[in-house]
Amino acid sequence: MAKISTTFLESLRAQPQATVPVIIRTVRPPAEIAPALTAMGFTVTHTFSLISAVAATAPAQTIINLLEEDWVKSVEPDKPVHTTH
């Protein structure tokens, strides 16, 4: 399984300086990797312990570089979630 969708990766490559909100799923607890993300240039906005993930923003190129880390399971855009009644 790919860590990122082809469409999302292409959009990141198209605007490498754009700040992008993402959800990063990890193989390690989010509290362990949040400091590493900050050191890499991410702004961590939320950690999710139930799904072992972090919400963060970073320049697109930084997100692309993150894909090389072995502790990253997947990266996807952080989009608003809506409920239906």
Backbone torsions as a table, in degrees:
resi	resn	phi	psi	omega
1	MET	NA	133.3	179.6
2	ALA	-72.2	149.6	179.4
3	LYS	-75.6	-18.6	-175.1
4	ILE	-150.2	147.1	178.4
5	SER	-72.5	149.9	179.3
6	THR	-59.8	-42.0	-179.3
7	THR	-62.1	-45.5	180.0
8	PHE	-65.7	-42.2	178.7
9	LEU	-60.7	-42.4	178.3
10	GLU	-62.7	-39.8	179.4
11	SER	-67.0	-36.4	176.6
12	LEU	-65.3	-43.5	-179.8
13	ARG	-65.3	-30.4	-178.2
14	ALA	-69.6	-28.9	-179.4
15	GLN	-137.4	73.0	-172.5
16	PRO	-63.8	-20.4	-179.4
17	GLN	-93.5	-9.8	-178.0
18	ALA	-67.3	139.5	175.1
19	THR	-82.9	126.7	-172.0
20	VAL	-126.5	131.7	174.2
21	PRO	-82.7	134.0	-177.4
22	VAL	-137.5	160.7	168.0
23	ILE	-111.2	123.9	-178.8
24	ILE	-111.7	113.9	175.3
25	ARG	-89.2	138.1	-173.3
26	THR	-126.5	161.8	175.9
27	VAL	-91.2	-10.4	177.9
28	ARG	-114.0	161.0	178.6
29	PRO	-57.4	138.5	-177.4
30	PRO	-56.4	-35.9	-179.8
31	ALA	-62.1	-28.7	178.9
32	GLU	-74.4	-33.7	-174.1
33	ILE	-97.8	-13.8	-179.7
34	ALA	-55.8	-44.7	177.9
35	PRO	-62.5	-36.9	178.2
36	ALA	-65.1	-40.7	177.9
37	LEU	-62.2	-43.6	178.5
38	THR	-60.4	-42.7	179.4
39	ALA	-64.4	-27.9	179.4
40	MET	-81.9	-10.5	179.3
41	GLY	112.2	7.4	177.3
42	PHE	-85.7	151.5	168.2
43	THR	-107.5	109.1	-178.9
44	VAL	-78.7	124.7	-177.8
45	THR	-105.4	-21.1	179.8
46	HIS	-166.3	146.5	171.8
47	THR	-115.9	143.7	-179.3
48	PHE	-120.1	106.6	-177.3
49	SER	-77.5	-31.9	-178.7
50	LEU	-63.5	-37.4	-178.4
51	ILE	-109.5	6.6	-178.8
52	SER	50.6	66.9	-178.3
53	ALA	-146.9	164.1	179.9
54	VAL	-133.0	136.6	169.5
55	ALA	-95.3	134.2	-177.4
56	ALA	-156.4	166.1	171.7
57	THR	-124.2	151.3	178.2
58	ALA	-168.6	162.5	172.0
59	PRO	-61.2	146.5	-176.7
60	ALA	-53.9	-41.8	-179.0
61	GLN	-63.9	-34.6	177.4
62	THR	-65.4	-38.2	177.4
63	ILE	-65.2	-42.6	177.7
64	ILE	-60.1	-44.2	179.6
65	ASN	-62.6	-33.1	-179.9
66	LEU	-60.9	-28.5	-177.0
67	LEU	-60.2	-18.4	179.1
68	GLU	-76.5	-16.5	-177.2
69	GLU	-73.2	133.0	-177.3
70	ASP	-72.2	-17.9	-179.7
71	TRP	-86.6	-1.3	178.3
72	VAL	-90.1	121.2	176.2
73	LYS	-84.1	-48.4	-179.9
74	SER	-160.7	158.4	176.9
75	VAL	-133.1	130.7	178.6
76	GLU	-141.6	158.2	178.7
77	PRO	-64.8	142.7	176.7
78	ASP	-91.2	105.2	-177.4
79	LYS	-112.3	155.2	176.2
80	PRO	-60.9	144.9	177.4
81	VAL	-110.8	132.1	-179.7
82	HIS	-122.1	146.2	175.4
83	THR	-102.4	156.1	175.5
84	THR	-112.9	150.1	-178.5
85	HIS	-104.1	NA	NA
